[in-house]
């Protein structure tokens, strides 16, 4: 009755498997089409009525080839320029041509962020580009002081390895004016306190909350759009936050995001874990730049509803180069804890892959019987 099903089962299967996989919230096993489709998300009423998501249009560039001219690819070039991978052309005007310089920039981006270096707009690269991230450049000039980033194989520093040297205890404060109203001050303070404690546990540096915002060493606030520091925010699921290298002390979060402290209570699909982002940005405040290790806190991107709060050995080694080791820090215990996290992550990934395979076999049999 339906010859389309009979003669084209593989196409039918591929189409519906990808459709159902998006419904069941796991990635398809066909990597050529695996990337986040943020364009299907609709803003929440409590998301300040933003009707767009930064970088959602980049999905259309998947598998665009070298030598072609693709309308809008100049925007992707601006993205790579913003984060340090592609210099401005002489006329400060990017073209829509997939040229050799763009291939080199993509390869550098892939290498720096631990991706497969293909020089192509493959699904892994597009997915990473579309992911929300920190606003700090990965490789070149970043802040108003002209600091640049010096990279090692994994963790990285700002040029000259700046660090706090004035005291063994730094004060921090939350802005009384630039905040958000759907999280209580107590909830935000607890998150910030835990974030600082993770860093102080591994280095001989303490952090104390202050009630005097203007005179505090580290000043934290939620800002929108262009807020006067030369690093404008861009709305939902784009740049999440940024911070400045030592001893500047400014840590800014994008107020347009839907920030969460408890995913059991916060159901928004675009919610961002506040503790993960604050922990990452404190790393910048202390002098760390972005890491190429995907599991590390200092990796630049974080998925919506994702959580990454525990320091990894890459984070610890980097920050201890700057400040030394906390006398109470036990490397052996830390490595055991990280090994346990890695094993749990591997088990979860393996279980997820098995579930996908079982679903694949079941659905394929169902189609063939039909």
C-alpha positions, -999 to +999 in steps of 0.1 A: +000+000+000+029+023+007+057+014-018+079+042-004+083+022+028+091-010+008+117+003-016+134+030+005+136+016+041+171+029+048+161+065+039+129+062+058+148+048+088+174+075+087+148+103+086+127+090+114+155+078+135+170+113+135+135+127+142+129+104+171+164+109+185+157+146+189+125+138+207+142+114+231+170+138+237+200+118+225+222+123+195+218+103+163+244+078+154+249+094+121+277+120+127+272+139+095+240+154+109+248+156+146+248+192+158+227+212+183+195+227+167+190+257+190+167+272+164+140+248+175+140+262+210+114+287+218+121+314+244+106+311+278+083+338+292+109+343+319+137+347+293+130+384+288+112+377+255+144+372+234+133+358+201+167+346+189+197+325+199+232+336+190+249+316+163+219+294+156+222+302+119+256+286+116+239+252+113+233+259+076+271+259+069+274+222+077+296+205+051+301+237+031+332+230+010+365+248+003+363+272-028+326+277-026+308+310-019+282+306+008+259+335+017+265+345+053+298+327+059+313+361+065+295+360+099+313+328+107+346+345+098+337+373+123+331+346+149+366+332+143+381+367+144+363+375+177+379+345+194+413+349+180+416+326+150+413+348+120+428+383+114+408+411+100+413+417+062+428+450+050+394+465+044+379+451+076+353+434+055+351+396+054+339+378+022+315+348+019+342+327+001+354+295+018+391+304+011+425+290+022+428+315+051+394+303+064+406+267+062+437+276+082+416+294+108+392+264+111+422+240+115+437+262+142+403+264+160+399+226+158+434+220+171+431+245+200+397+231+212+407+194+210+386+186+179+395+165+149+417+187+127+400+185+093+399+221+081+362+214+073+329+225+087+321+190+099+294+182+125+318+182+154+331+216+146+297+232+139+284+218+172+313+233+191+309+267+173+272+268+180+276+260+217+273+288+243+307+298+256+329+323+275+336+356+257+373+355+262+394+351+231+412+317+229+445+328+214+452+365+209+447+400+223+419+400+248+417+428+274+420+466+276+455+462+290+466+446+257+473+412+274+476+382+250+473+346+257+503+323+260+492+287+254+507+254+265+496+220+253+466+221+276+461+249+301+470+285+291+479+318+306+477+354+297+509+368+283+534+374+311+515+350+334+498+378+355+486+368+389+475+384+421+504+393+443+491+420+467+477+396+494+470+360+504+434+369+508+412+385+481+378+401+487+349+397+464+314+413+462+282+410+442+269+441+425+239+455+444+226+471+412+235+447+383+217+415+393+188+392+384+155+390+402+144+354+398+173+340+420+176+352+456+208+370+468+213+340+491+211+315+463+236+335+442+260+340+472+261+303+480+270+294+444+297+321+443+311+309+477+313+273+465+330+284+433+357+303+451+362+274+475+371+250+447+401+272+437+412+280+473+413+243+480+442+238+456+462+270+460+474+291+490+449+319+483+417+327+503+386+346+493+363+366+516+330+381+507+328+419+512+298+442+515+318+470+499+314+464+462+335+493+449+366+486+469+365+448+465+393+430+446+368+410+426+335+425+415+307+403+401+276+415+383+249+406+357+249+429+327+231+432+294+243+440+259+269+468+256+277+476+292+308+498+287+337+474+289+342+469+252+329+433+254+292+435+247+269+406+254+248+391+227+216+376+242+205+340+249+230+311+243+258+331+229+286+345+251+276+335+286+301+356+306+336+371+306+362+382+331+395+401+329+430+390+338+448+399+371+446+423+388+416+438+371+389+419+391+359+423+369+336+393+364+305+399+342+276+375+335+251+380+307+218+389+324+199+377+292+207+341+300+183+320+321+206+312+350+200+281+372+212+269+405+190+238+406+180+220+374+153+201+394+135+234+399+145+252+367+130+235+337+139+259+309+156+242+280+180+271+277+190+272+314+227+277+321+243+265+353+255+295+372+280+276+394+298+261+363+302+295+346+312+314+378+339+287+385+352+291+350+353+329+351+371+329+385+398+309+367+402+339+343+402+364+372+431+344+387+451+343+355+441+311+336+431+313+299+412+286+281+422+250+281+421+225+252+410+197+276+372+193+271+367+179+306+384+208+323+366+237+339+386+261+318+373+247+284+355+276+268+321+262+260+292+248+281+260+233+268+226+244+280+216+225+312+252+212+313+272+212+345+309+213+350+320+225+384+347+201+395+383+211+388+403+186+367+440+180+370+446+203+340+429+232+359+449+223+390+483+221+373+477+254+356+466+274+386+494+259+408+520+272+383+508+307+391+502+304+429+518+272+442+501+244+461+477+246+491+495+228+519+464+208+526+460+197+490+465+160+485+474+152+449+468+115+453+433+119+467+425+144+439+437+120+412+416+092+427+386+114+427+392+124+390+397+088+381+364+079+396+347+108+377+362+096+345+351+060+351+316+071+359+315+093+328+328+064+307+302+040+321+274+065+315+286+071+279+289+033+273+254+028+287+240+056+265+257+042+234+242+007+242+208+022+246+212+039+212+222+007+196+193-013+210+169+014+198+185+014+164+181-024+160+146-024+173+135+004+150+152-011+120+134-044+126+101-026+130+106-009+096+116-041+079+085-060+092+063-031+082 
